[in-house]
Amino acid sequence: MISATELDRAETLRFDPLTGIIAGRAPTSRYLVDVGAVFADRQAYTQLVVKNPLVYEVTQVEEHNGDGQVHYGLGIIYPGKVGSEYFMTKGHLHEWRPAAEVYIGLRGRGMMLLEDERTGECRAVALAGNSTVYVPGYTAHRTVNVGDEPLVYWGILSSAAGHDYGTVGERNFRKVIVEKDGRPVVMDRDEFLRELEA
Ligand SMILES: [Fe+2]
């Protein structure tokens, strides 16, 4: 039997898929200075950080905790680039490494970088409106806006997952997504860094 306590968790939230805002909830805003260390082109970063544009916002719904509960959040990444590297999230692993996550694209054109922490294998997959991405456990994930309008998406995961930003912050992802001839291209970070130095 479902207890009244469980039914008390039932809720309706209203959200706007165009703005990425959940009614009545304040987003966490990440400006370039907050995200900066992840971008490869340090010269382009130094030039753009003077303006410190808003890169992305996330509104987390995390009040249900404990066995069987889920957390979910609405993200919006604004269009833009640092040099030729598209605006993106910092990226993270889950503290509870086996925890998977489902991303649901609502608007825009994006990609996700997925990197298996155990093997180092890194893949890019598409995340756009009307599509989902399954992020397996043990996988660092970063969302990238490769379009010219905001990229809006949900992420849904176990309440026990937790976020580990530090590990990704230290070593970053092995691949970058950069614009070449007006199109997004996935490159090895080391190769891109060599291009920047040349
Ligand atoms: Fe996640």
Boltz pocket constraint, residues with backbone or C-beta under 6 A from the ligand:
constraints:
  - pocket:
      binder: B
      contacts: [[A, 92], [A, 93], [A, 94], [A, 101], [A, 141], [A, 155], [A, 157]]
      max_distance: 6.0
